[in-house]
Amino acid sequence: MTYILEVKDEANLEIIEAYLYYEEKRRGLGEEFLEHLDSYFDRITTNPKHFPQKRKPYREAFIKRFPFLIVYEVIKNKVIVYSVFNTWQNPEKRKT
Protein backbone atom coordinates (compact mmCIF):
# COMPACT_ATOMS: atom_id res chain seq x y z
CA MET A 1 0.00 0.00 0.00
CA THR A 2 1.33 3.42 -0.95
CA TYR A 3 0.45 6.27 1.35
CA ILE A 4 -0.58 9.79 0.37
CA LEU A 5 2.15 12.36 1.01
CA GLU A 6 1.23 15.70 2.56
CA VAL A 7 4.02 18.22 3.09
CA LYS A 8 3.10 21.02 5.47
CA ASP A 9 3.81 24.65 4.49
CA GLU A 10 6.61 25.04 7.03
CA ALA A 11 8.38 21.95 5.66
CA ASN A 12 7.97 23.30 2.12
CA LEU A 13 9.65 26.54 3.21
CA GLU A 14 12.54 24.57 4.71
CA ILE A 15 12.90 22.65 1.43
CA ILE A 16 12.95 25.87 -0.60
CA GLU A 17 15.56 27.42 1.72
CA ALA A 18 17.75 24.33 1.42
CA TYR A 19 17.38 24.30 -2.37
CA LEU A 20 18.39 27.96 -2.64
CA TYR A 21 21.32 27.44 -0.26
CA TYR A 22 22.68 24.49 -2.25
CA GLU A 23 22.16 26.22 -5.59
CA GLU A 24 24.16 29.17 -4.27
CA LYS A 25 26.98 26.83 -3.25
CA ARG A 26 27.09 25.04 -6.60
CA ARG A 27 24.77 25.22 -9.57
CA GLY A 28 22.81 21.97 -9.82
CA LEU A 29 23.41 20.96 -6.19
CA GLY A 30 19.95 22.21 -5.23
CA GLU A 31 18.45 19.94 -7.89
CA GLU A 32 20.48 17.02 -6.51
CA PHE A 33 19.10 17.79 -3.06
CA LEU A 34 15.51 17.78 -4.37
CA GLU A 35 16.05 14.50 -6.23
CA HIS A 36 17.54 12.90 -3.14
CA LEU A 37 14.68 14.21 -1.01
CA ASP A 38 12.12 12.86 -3.49
CA SER A 39 13.71 9.42 -3.29
CA TYR A 40 13.27 9.53 0.50
CA PHE A 41 9.66 10.66 0.12
CA ASP A 42 9.10 7.65 -2.16
CA ARG A 43 10.66 5.32 0.41
CA ILE A 44 8.57 6.83 3.20
CA THR A 45 5.28 6.61 1.31
CA THR A 46 6.01 3.02 0.30
CA ASN A 47 7.00 1.86 3.79
CA PRO A 48 6.39 4.63 6.35
CA LYS A 49 7.03 2.46 9.40
CA HIS A 50 10.55 1.60 8.25
CA PHE A 51 12.02 4.69 9.89
CA PRO A 52 12.22 4.92 13.69
CA GLN A 53 9.67 6.56 15.91
CA LYS A 54 11.89 8.74 18.08
CA ARG A 55 9.22 10.78 19.81
CA LYS A 56 5.72 9.42 19.46
CA PRO A 57 3.85 9.85 17.21
CA TYR A 58 6.63 11.27 14.99
CA ARG A 59 9.05 9.29 12.87
CA GLU A 60 12.41 10.51 11.63
CA ALA A 61 14.19 9.70 8.38
CA PHE A 62 17.80 10.86 8.27
CA ILE A 63 18.94 11.79 4.77
CA LYS A 64 22.41 10.35 4.32
CA ARG A 65 23.87 12.53 1.58
CA PHE A 66 22.64 15.85 2.97
CA PRO A 67 22.46 16.80 6.68
CA PHE A 68 18.67 16.77 6.92
CA LEU A 69 16.08 14.92 8.93
CA ILE A 70 12.53 14.39 7.68
CA VAL A 71 10.09 14.53 10.60
CA TYR A 72 6.74 12.95 9.77
CA GLU A 73 3.68 11.25 11.16
CA VAL A 74 1.56 8.43 9.76
CA ILE A 75 -2.20 8.91 10.10
CA LYS A 76 -4.35 6.25 8.43
CA ASN A 77 -3.31 6.26 4.75
CA LYS A 78 -1.42 9.58 4.96
CA VAL A 79 2.18 10.53 5.62
CA ILE A 80 2.33 14.08 6.93
CA VAL A 81 5.74 15.78 6.74
CA TYR A 82 6.09 18.49 9.36
CA SER A 83 9.73 19.37 8.92
CA VAL A 84 12.75 18.83 6.71
CA PHE A 85 15.17 19.85 9.42
CA ASN A 86 18.78 20.87 8.80
CA THR A 87 20.75 18.94 11.44
CA TRP A 88 23.62 21.43 11.22
CA GLN A 89 21.35 24.05 12.76
CA ASN A 90 20.95 24.55 16.48
CA PRO A 91 19.23 21.37 17.75
CA GLU A 92 17.05 23.51 20.02
CA LYS A 93 15.28 24.77 16.88
CA ARG A 94 14.16 21.23 16.06
CA LYS A 95 10.44 20.84 15.51
CA THR A 96 7.99 18.55 17.37
C-alpha positions in Angstrom: 0.0 0.0 0.0 1.3 3.4 -1.0 0.4 6.3 1.3 -0.6 9.8 0.4 2.1 12.4 1.0 1.2 15.7 2.6 4.0 18.2 3.1 3.1 21.0 5.5 3.8 24.6 4.5 6.6 25.0 7.0 8.4 21.9 5.7 8.0 23.3 2.1 9.7 26.5 3.2 12.5 24.6 4.7 12.9 22.6 1.4 12.9 25.9 -0.6 15.6 27.4 1.7 17.7 24.3 1.4 17.4 24.3 -2.4 18.4 28.0 -2.6 21.3 27.4 -0.3 22.7 24.5 -2.2 22.2 26.2 -5.6 24.2 29.2 -4.3 27.0 26.8 -3.2 27.1 25.0 -6.6 24.8 25.2 -9.6 22.8 22.0 -9.8 23.4 21.0 -6.2 19.9 22.2 -5.2 18.5 19.9 -7.9 20.5 17.0 -6.5 19.1 17.8 -3.1 15.5 17.8 -4.4 16.0 14.5 -6.2 17.5 12.9 -3.1 14.7 14.2 -1.0 12.1 12.9 -3.5 13.7 9.4 -3.3 13.3 9.5 0.5 9.7 10.7 0.1 9.1 7.7 -2.2 10.7 5.3 0.4 8.6 6.8 3.2 5.3 6.6 1.3 6.0 3.0 0.3 7.0 1.9 3.8 6.4 4.6 6.4 7.0 2.5 9.4 10.6 1.6 8.2 12.0 4.7 9.9 12.2 4.9 13.7 9.7 6.6 15.9 11.9 8.7 18.1 9.2 10.8 19.8 5.7 9.4 19.5 3.9 9.8 17.2 6.6 11.3 15.0 9.1 9.3 12.9 12.4 10.5 11.6 14.2 9.7 8.4 17.8 10.9 8.3 18.9 11.8 4.8 22.4 10.3 4.3 23.9 12.5 1.6 22.6 15.8 3.0 22.5 16.8 6.7 18.7 16.8 6.9 16.1 14.9 8.9 12.5 14.4 7.7 10.1 14.5 10.6 6.7 13.0 9.8 3.7 11.3 11.2 1.6 8.4 9.8 -2.2 8.9 10.1 -4.3 6.3 8.4 -3.3 6.3 4.7 -1.4 9.6 5.0 2.2 10.5 5.6 2.3 14.1 6.9 5.7 15.8 6.7 6.1 18.5 9.4 9.7 19.4 8.9 12.7 18.8 6.7 15.2 19.8 9.4 18.8 20.9 8.8 20.8 18.9 11.4 23.6 21.4 11.2 21.3 24.0 12.8 21.0 24.5 16.5 19.2 21.4 17.7 17.0 23.5 20.0 15.3 24.8 16.9 14.2 21.2 16.1 10.4 20.8 15.5 8.0 18.5 17.4 
